[in-house]
Amino acid sequence: MATSPNPVFPQTLNSGNATPAYPTTANTNYATPTNGFTIYTAGANGSDVDHVGAMVYATNTAATVDLFIKNGSNYRFCGSVLVGANTVSATVAKPAYAVCHIDGTAISVANPLHLVSGDTLYATTSVTQTTFSINASGKDY
């Protein structure tokens, strides 16, 4: 993006992957994670991700959802949330969890996760799961 004194405004709202992603195999490597999936792809001029969430839709075991910024073949650990063990039924609300930055602050409109062009947001889980989904949303520039 060319340098300009003009304010920069988002060009497109981005809801991440069209269908929520479901972790199926545990990741055990934080340097070059495996068994994950892309939940958000940065726009041509970068993006601000202002929400990453996980929702449990069936009974699960406790696990962490871990986020990495991936650029090419390089991964950078950038956030995590503990998803507790849950027993879900037709009469119990399905729990949702907001993923935080690596320093523990919430990913939000006021405190977004910044991605540059070419970055993707990659999600993994610490325990094999088939009972929760992970999604992200933000703004592309």
Sequence and secondary structure as in RCSB ss.txt:
>XXXX:A:sequence
MATSPNPVFPQTLNSGNATPAYPTTANTNYATPTNGFTIYTAGANGSDVDHVGAMVYATNTAATVDLFIKNGSNY
RFCGSVLVGANTVSATVAKPAYAVCHIDGTAISVANPLHLVSGDTLYATTSVTQTTFSINASGKDY
>XXXX:A:secstr
    SS     EEE SSSS B   S    SSS  S EEEEE  TT EEEEEEEEEE S B  EEEEEEEEETTEE
EEEEEEEE  B   TTS   EEE EETTS B  SSS EEE TTEEEEEEESS  SSEEEEEEEEE 
